[in-house]
Amino acid sequence: MEAVVFVFSLLDCCALIFLSVYFIITLSDLECDYINARSCCSKLNKWVIPELIGHTIVTVLMLVSLHWFIFLLNLPVATWNIYRMILALIND
């Protein structure tokens, strides 16, 4: 069970890193005026929920599998993502 949790966490972290690189490339395109702000927002907004879900799943898996230190390392980022999502829902 422990190996499965860590393999899934590794794959999820690789996907999150890939997503972060995609965000940086898209924002760089916006800065260089290759795309306009509206298309940049539409490209990036559709990946916010999967990012939130991916990070929250890893955090909950670490809590369930009793890996406290890794859970405590992931908790602030997961909390920030959830807070950011709640603010976005309130402001809409």
MOTASUL-V289896 format. One record per residue. OMEGA is omega in radians with two decimals (none if undefined). D_CENTER is the distance of its C-alpha to the mean C-alpha in Angstrom with 2 decimals. Layout:
OMEGA;D_CENTER + OMEGA;D_CENTER
//
This chain:
-3.10;24.00 + 3.13;22.58 + 3.13;22.33 + 3.12;20.48 + -3.10;17.83 + 3.07;17.41 + 3.09;17.56 + 3.11;14.84 + 3.11;12.68 + 3.12;13.70 + 3.13;12.96 + 3.11;9.44 + 3.07;8.91 + 3.10;10.87 + 3.12;8.90 + 3.08;5.67 + 3.08;8.57 + 3.12;10.19 + 3.09;7.66 + 3.09;7.92 + 3.09;11.59 + 3.09;11.87 + -3.12;10.76 + 3.13;13.35 + -3.14;15.92 + 3.10;15.75 + 3.06;16.16 + 3.06;18.90 + 3.09;20.58 + -3.14;20.61 + -3.12;22.17 + 3.12;24.78 + 3.01;25.61 + 3.08;24.96 + 3.11;23.12 + -3.04;23.59 + -3.11;21.26 + -3.14;21.36 + 3.08;20.28 + 3.13;17.48 + -3.14;16.10 + 3.10;16.67 + -3.04;14.91 + -3.08;11.68 + -3.13;11.80 + 3.13;11.83 + -3.12;8.33 + -3.14;6.80 + 3.08;7.80 + 3.08;6.75 + 3.11;2.95 + -3.13;4.66 + -3.13;7.10 + -3.12;6.02 + 3.13;5.27 + 3.12;8.26 + 3.13;10.27 + -3.14;10.38 + 3.13;11.38 + 3.10;13.93 + 3.11;15.22 + 3.08;15.99 + -3.11;17.76 + -3.12;19.71 + 3.03;20.74 + 3.00;21.93 + -2.95;20.16 + -3.09;20.34 + 3.13;19.65 + 3.06;16.34 + -3.13;15.46 + 3.05;16.55 + -3.11;14.54 + -3.03;11.20 + -3.14;12.56 + -3.13;12.43 + 3.11;8.76 + 3.10;8.23 + 3.12;11.29 + 3.12;10.33 + 3.12;7.39 + 3.09;10.14 + 3.12;12.73 + 3.13;11.32 + 3.10;11.23 + 3.09;14.68 + 3.12;16.01 + 3.12;15.12 + 3.13;16.91 + -3.09;19.77 + 3.13;20.35 + none;20.66
//
